[in-house]
């Protein structure tokens, strides 16, 4: 954000500049340092909708994985860390709407002294976004590897995913370092009365937006060849289509951020464009969380349904036939009466391993049931949609 060097000013001259507009207004326009923005309702709506979507989806995934694994693996840990940055980013948005005068204000309607608070808020937002989106994308790539490369076979998908993963880590680490070293000393980034030197990072911001869009596209396209070669049911294909659609929305949000950043770059009134960049960034983070969490949503609802919570909420009771009723049905195979029983709610009796001597000779059919510790190799595919 282009702010003049104020370190050489002092006394009355500095006071005059600080109390004046942060940008020379257009001809015939009088700066207004009092009125609030009339578009705050847009910000409240965007932040609230994204917060509900992102946090609800995250809780569903964390609940399912905690129930299945009894612990969190690296993907869930990355999700939890990204949620910290996600929540802080949303809190910063609410702060701009409630504490300040709102969003979509022209820079000439802001006094120069208030710019240090805007610059500081923007710096925190850029750091929060870079760390949060980097963690979300890393979690998504690791999830792709868990689902589509459970055997860790060194094929094209495995190598491409690892390359993108490391590019993602290195790129966002570089962005964090570059943003925080854009001014020396560090305080000069938001306080231009401090002597020092700065570089205009607007070119870095546009480059970051373009590279970010490219990484989104590659991350979304890498598993497509693997996905559509799988023999899946229609329901799972619908689930994959939903995830792909959410991913496309994330790409659209990244593209919107590129456009907003380009407009921000060529405009002198940069304060006006920053909310658009923030909204697009939040939309991209939200879509990344949804891509990671939505495939497990049906499994979460299926678990609630199996537990009978939906029926209890409707005031209905679940009846389980008694052992005598089940035995009577077995003794009368010609009966056409059918009892719908949830097998998970029935305690199985212990039968002898050898047939009784009093029973007539018959062919004994046995079924061997074995359990394995740890997830099945097909577990990842099942997580696409349940």
Buried (B, 14 or more C-beta within 10 A) or exposed (E): BEBEEBBEBEEEEBEEBBEBBBBEBEEEEEBBEEEEBEEBEBBBEBBEEBBEBBBEBBEBBBBBBEEBEEEBEEBBEBBBBBBEBBBBBBEBBBEBBEEBBBBBBBBBBBBBBBBBBBBBBBBBBBBBBBBBBBBBBBBBBBBBBBBBBBEEEEEEBBEBBBEBBEBBBEBBEBBBEBBEEBBEEBBBBBBBBBEBEEEEBBEBBBBBBBBBBEBBBBBBEBBEEBBEEEEBEEEBBEBBEBBBEBBBBBBBBBBBBBEBBBBBBEEEBBBBBBBBBBBBBBBBBBBBBBBBBBBBBBBBBEBEEEBBEEEEEEEEEEEEBEEEEBEEBEEEEEEEEEEEBEEEEEEEEEEEEEEEEEEEEEEEEEEEEEEEEEBEEEEBBBBBBB
